[in-house]
Amino acid sequence: MSELRFEGVTVRYGRALTAVDGVDLTVPAGQVVGLVGESGSGKSTLARAAVGLAEPAGGQILLNDVPLHHRPGARRPLQMVFQDPYSSLDPRMTIGDSIAEAMPRGPREPRGPSRRDEVVRLLELVGLDADRVSAYPGALSGGQRQRVAIARALAGKPEVLIADEITSALDVSIQGTVLNLVRTLQRELRLSMLFISHNLAVVRYVSDIVAVMYLGRIVEVGPARDVLGNPQHPYTKELLAAAPRRGSTALPPPDEALVADAEPADPHHPPVGCRFHPRCPIGPLIRTDREHCLTLDPTAEADHRLHRAACHHAAGVLRAVGSNPPVLMQLKEDSQ
Amino acid sequence: MRRWMAVLRTPVGAGAGLLLLGVLLLAVFAPVLWSHQANAIDTDHLLQGSSAEHWLGTDNLGRDIFYRVLVASRTSILLALLATSIAVVTGLALGSAPAILGKRGGRAATAVVNIAVAFPGLLLALFFAVVFGVGAKGAVLAIGFAGAPSFARLTQTLIAGVAERDFIAAARIAGVGRFRMLVRHILPNIAEPLVVNATIGAGGTLLAFAGLSFIGLGVQPPAYDWGRMLGESLSGIYVHPAAALAPGVAVVIAGLAFNLFGEAVAKGFGVQVPRTRWTDRTPEATPARDDDNDAVLVVEDLHVTFPGPVTPVRGVSFTIHKGEIVGVVGESGSGKSLTALAVAQLIEPPGQVRAAELSFLGAPLLGRLPVRSTAAVRRRLLGTSFAMVFQDPMTSFNPTKRIGVQLAEGAREHQGLTRRAAMDRAIDRLRAVRVPAAERRARQYPHEFSGGMRQRAMIGMGLMGAPALIVADEPTTALDVTVQRQVLRLLETIRTEDDVAVLLISHDISVVAQICDRVLVMYAGRIVEDLPSTELATGARHPYTRALLAAVPDLDTALDEPLAVIPGRPVDPARMPEGCAFAARCAFASDRCRVEDPVLIDQVACWHPQAQAEYSNFRTGQR
């Protein structure tokens, strides 16, 4: 049970692309934080930074208040399950070897036969037969491979598990079993988890906390029920509107055409001011009086708003008045 | 190992393998057997031509050239193999150094390789030969080191390819050290191409070594190899041609053995395309039925077969009417994409398409046409009235051409428009698919478009003619949810404005439900249910359709219950079970389902279609 905290983490690729831009996010001990956003929003980069596959250019990543340091060959307290189970397992290694390799090595760790027992236990934990130990990944289906990948991540005795789009390469009929497995394991083992997905319905199903990412920044974060029930940021609302509802057989009514057809922003050239303004249905494109969105970055004041929403016009504004719980105050929309 | 055996079973592979085995056996046993004959000096027969006693004549000491060629095989091949292994080991070390040394050391190693590769191999060999001194040892080292750079480059390239795979990242996260990473994960995954290239390289080395010996830098007397023998007897080539040719022929044969074997293995490991003749299509297609004037596309009993034989599409029939959006859903391997490709005439040999009828706007698409002009007519019909949208809009545009030009191309070809008119039409169509600033965007390249915009441009390309049908294969799968909605809405708008029919293939039943009039559910190459999309939520009767619907989490999924799942896994098209393909995963399957294959009757292919009322308490089983 550990807490993972990102403090002002910035990750750059080369000089031109800032994939993650000053992200503050906490994964509380034993809880699941769901991170949603579109491709290019930086959610996978954030995960890669956490496990040491990408080097942060700024800020720090703390595990239980201690900054993480990744050294090659050293045990990593964070483990990750990747999107594509066809690429994440070494085709030349039996799945037993793949799992055993991820187990911590040291004087106090199990050796020999008991190591093998541990591999079998992990396989059974993810619902695979023990006789699969000597199978190669080529003999397994996508869903089974993803189970092996989960077992391998658990073999590392992780303090925090990171799941990066783990179901998006799977068929819908398989997706359910993997999600059920992840949820059961998380509850049984009280794992802290960062669950990344572009699918809001999937994130909703597994997460305690939902964070929404847009162009390298977290634009809204809060308890899953609150964020999905009472979204503050227009982007969150857009995501919600696009997610499928039970039995819906028609496209949702079109928004303002101008915004609906706007292009997603280019991460190489993020817009100034509010990063969402070129697509925002309540922004300067639609309401000409809102020029401040073009120049003022709403992230600065985000801590004072409900769900830390990075929007000048989030309906609720949170102001701690020294009392708990915080008091919600309604402000006039154009008071900013 | 199985693949090596498969290589040996091909004619070229078997021939090359036998030849190589022969050459190697010769190298091992020839000196043991014939050393005596080869070294016997016969001063009575100096520099003689071929005779019954000396088949290939004798050299300047009267030694038998035939036996000398045989015996020289050991020196020649051994030294060539030694040089090759020096090249391979040095190349491997240099090439994999970046993986072990970390950032700075790796960059230095890469720089060394880059510089070394820039020098011609022969120049390097001569340089090293001078440095290491004349003689067999010097020549081995020279040729070995001269061959190392190209091998190092190959290793680097192969490692770079593997290093991007996720399992390397996973091993790093698991705390695997650099050296172990190289030995356990990287090398096993690049071993095959390395071995193949080393084999081919050995042939080259053999030749290079013969060259060095020929000019006197290699093997020194009294030792001899083929190159040396060639050099010695060359002066007398007009008198004793056989003496000079024999060692040359030996070099060629041994070199060929290595090269051929390497090439055969490389070919065997690469993608194999078994050749099947492309004849077995329906010879003459029947014209479309007259009673269905409204039909845009008629598909009757469509089969797609690949060698194996595997039949991923087994008898699909459907009709699409004017202005209708029909969705096809199914999991991977259900045959939905192949159905779309078959309709679009995009199944490449060795795949085969058979159908009782496959006609578009009343014109048959299958079968050879008797007159050549009709083929052109058919091509024009497809070019102007048929549009295809693929999943990945990045790969379906030519990255080196401007979007506008690519759109205009088809119109100039099929409609005979001038360059000017075609470009105007392209800009107009981009506007129609609501690409902002169409005139400017038409002059941009595909990489300057975002995924959603590219997909619009792709649809725009389909609209250049006056399409009657757009086949869209997973058009929104590569797109983000918000963009996905825009593209779907665009398709819907086109349908309503231009009365275009759409065949939409998707794995996502919620996408299909949103814009389609009718949904075809596919499983294991068959349509198992055909129903209006408004009835999806409540009226589905096939257990698979229901399971599929229940398995997709949405914003109303109960959080305290496990997700509904479909037990088992999708059917492998190569091992199609008897009876209903879904029976093994179906909660309602009976004995009949396991033996008798249900056909599509009354829009559902199931022996136990579920009644609508049972729907609410339906669950396929939980795990």
Interface residues (C-beta under 8 A of the other chain):
Chain A: E38 S39 R48 V51 G52 L53 P72 G73 A74 R75 R76 L78 Q79 M80 F82 Q83 D84 S87 S88 L89 D90 P91 R92 M93 S98 E101 A102 P104 R105 G127 S141 G143 A149 R152 A155 G156 D171 V172 S173 I174 Q175 G176 T177 L179 N180 R183 T184 H198 N199 L200 A201 V202 R204 Y205 L228 E238 L239 L240 A242 A243 P244 R245 R246 G247 S248 T249 A250 L251 P252 P254 A257 A260 D261 A262 E263 P264 D266
Chain B: G102 R165 D166 F167 A169 A170 A171 R172 I173 A174 G175 V176 G177 R178 R180 R184 H185 P188 N189 E331 S332 R434 P436 S450 G451 G452 M453 D480 V481 T482 V483 Q484 R485 Q486 L488 R489 E492 H507 D508 I509 S510 A513 Q514 I515 S533 T534 L536 A537 T538 A547 L548 A551 V552 P553 D554 L555 D556 T557 L559 P562 L563 A564 V565 I566 R569 P570 Q622 R623
